[in-house]
Amino acid sequence: MEFKPEYIVGISKVLILTLLISILPIYFLEIENQYILFIISFIIFFVVLIMKNKQWIKSVKIDPKKAEFRIEYPMNLIGNKKTTFSFSEVKKATYYEYMYRTPAHYKIEFNIEKTRFDCSGNESEKINLILEKGGIKTNFYHKKEDLGYR
């Protein structure tokens, strides 16, 4: 099972953060030269992209046969582009249903780090079965109860 990286969402977060940071020189330093502002914004964009790309732009693959998670960072410029974690390294798995601020997603905590990836209800059921076979219990946050027909 594979979850593709969300390039548009990740890069839009970087762009918004860059725009917010690049407004500061305009306001406080009163720089009127547009080329200098463009260069400052360009440098800030790449610095933020290098710092935050592992958190915002990643691909998660779950391999039930090998009992491992493979996390790939396609835009990582410094360091490893892939990491693998076995099911035995998982401390906690939590599925968060759709809330008003965030889409439905899985949050998996390993011994070293945490990862989060968006998935729908059908995908979460498949992931839950895979994790149960691997001996990992999934906690459900805001699980809806079936009320039946009225």
N, C-alpha and C positions, 0 to 999 in steps of 0.2 A: 504494500500500500504506500502510495507516494503523495506528498503534499507539495505542490510547486511553490516556489517563492512568489511573493506578491511584490513585483518590482514597482508597480505604480504607487501602491500604498507606502512602501518603504522610501522610495525616492521623493514622494510628495512630503513625507515627514521631514526629510533632510532639507528640502527646498523651503518649507515653511520656517524651520528653525534657522536656516541661513538668512532668509529675508528678515526675520526678527532681529538677528544679530547684526546684520548689515545696516539696519535702520539706526543703530546707535551712533556710528560715526557721522551720519548725516545730521543727526539731531545735536550731538554734543560738540563735534569738531567743526561743524559748519563747512564741510568740504563741498565745493561746488563743481569740481572737476568730475565729470561723469566717468572718465576712463579710470580714475583712481578708485571710485566707488565700485565699478565693475570688477576691477582686479581684486579689491578687498573681498567682495562677495564671492568671486570665483575661488579664492584661496580658502575662505571660510567653508564653502560648500564641500571642497575636497577634504578638509580637515574633519568636518562633521561626518562625512561619508566614511572615512577611514575609521573613525572612532566608533560609530554606531551601526555600521553595516552588518555586523554579526548578530546584532539584536533584532534588526528590522528586516533584513533581506536574507532568508535562508530557505533551504529545501529539506524537508524531513521525509525520510523513507523508513518504513517499518518492515523488517524482514522476519516473518514468523518462523521460517525454516531455520535460520541461523540464530534466532532469538536475540536480535540486536536492533538498535536504532542507528541510522546513518544520517548525520546532519551535514549538509554541504552548504558552503558559503560562496556563491558564485561571484560576488563582487569583492571578495576579500583580497586586498592588495598586500597586506602584511600578515605573515603567519600561515597556519594550516588552512587549506580549503575544505578539508573533510575531518570529521571526528566520528568515532563509533563508540556506542555504549551498549553493553549487554543488558539484558533484562534484569540480571542480578544486581546491577548498579543503580536501579531505580529505587528511590526512597519513597516517592509518593506520586500518584497520578490522580489528577482532578479534572473532571469535565464540567465546564461552566456553560450553562444554557444561555441562550440569547438574553441579554439584559439591555436596558435602554442606552448604555454607553458602549458596549462591546458586542461583537458578534459571538456566536457559539464557538467555543474553542477548548482545546485540551492544554493543560499545563502539566508538564512532567518534570519532576525534580530528580536529578541525579546526585551522586555523591559530590560532584565538582560544580555543576552548573544547573540552570533551569532552562527549559525551552517551552515555547508556546506556539501552537499552530492552530489556525482556523479549520473547522470541519463542521459538516452538517449533522443532523440527527442520525441519518442512515449510516454515515461514515463512523460516527461515534459508537454505534452498536457493534460494527465490525471490529473497531479498535478495542472495544471492551472485551469482546470474545477472544481476540488475539492476546490481550494482556492477561486475561483470566487463565488461558492455557499456559502462559508463561509464569503464573503464580503471583500476579500483581493485581491487587484489588483497586478498583477505580472508585474514587469518591465523587458523588454527583452534587454539584452546587446548584441550588434552585431547580431541583428536578420537579417537573410538572406531574401532578397526579391525574390518573385517568378518572374522570367523574362519570363517564357514561353518557347516555342520552337522557334528555329531560323531556 
